[in-house]
Amino acid sequence: MKNFPKISKVESFIISIPRDTPYMGPLGPGESINSRGYLVRLGNKSIYPDTDQSVLIKITAEDGTVGWGETYGIVAPSAVTSIIDDVLGPVITGRDPRDAVVIQEDLYDLMRVRGFFGGYYVDSIAGVDIAVWDLFGKLVGQPVVKLLGGQRMTSIPAYVSGLPGSTLDARLELARDFKARGFNAFKYHSAVSFDGIVTEMRTLREGLGSEAQLMVDLHWKFTAQEAIQLVEQLLPYRPYFVEAPCQPEDIEGQAHVGNNIKVPLALGEEWRTVYEYRTRMERRSMSIIQPEMGHIGISQFMQICRMANAFHMKVIPHASIGIGIFQAASLHATAALPNCPMHEYQHSIFDRNLKYVKTTMRCEAGAFVFPEGVGLGIEPAESVWQFVKKKESV
Ligand code: MG
């Protein structure tokens, strides 16, 4: 294997796909879209684009084989493409794609002394890492999951994430529609829970029956004591888990909630490295982790999730705004794990963007259908290139 193809070119692209209704549903009271196409959800004070925006990474090997990656480009995507184009791409040119984990570790090391061990820098590494794994799989003719230790699952149970609708009745109706199609696990977003968090869970429990699995994303809105009090009120409706009650900086608050409620606590969508997870794992802050592939990449994802298994924690991966490439990577990684009962299904993004990728990946009858083929089993379709957005200088 002396002449195994090396990485010869790394490119990045910003994709911005228009949508009729913003992510999480219609604008709430006092919410508006600004001149840059962003809106702030007043319920969780977070900024979102009014399009489906992400960053694609294309890595070409010496023999012309192409690997695809994707990462977060939700806001300021040019920050991500600048890091990839200026720093990461040139550093890994000439490297052997079979060294995927080593490459990820080397890229992480580059900026540690300058304090860049999170945020946009690690998002950029994540997208490159996913593309390197896809290229590795294609060059050796194997699905990525087979390179990650083996495949346990070919179908991955999915929970319906978000019930966008302008009224509670409309949201319950949407959940019932999914139930009729074979889904039985639902999570609603407290940032747009305009009728109240307890009222919404009661309505869903009464409307969906005793067997449904119900979850709520608390969107970092509460102090520890407020969260404990709120979860107590949800107990009669038997939540399967509650998510993200306290602000991410409040490590002690998270642990306090996790150790004082009678419902599994799920945390982690905003953390990017094993180091951020480790401090919470040691405190037993949560019993479910929610790693986001778009922030983490495959190499870190596997390390974090296998460590979670050693702490007897479950993995229910997060799903975010993208065209499906980091979602496919998340399914490959998840399929190799012993401790993953289900994966988030971001239906309002996932389904509409499937037409912009070539893949057998689907989500139907309550589960993700695994993407077939070598590498990640997914590539951008020709139709996605109409949505390329110009990079800006940063
Ligand atoms: Mg969340």
Residues whose N, C-alpha, C, O or C-beta is under 5 A from the ligand:
A	BS01	MG	D217 E269
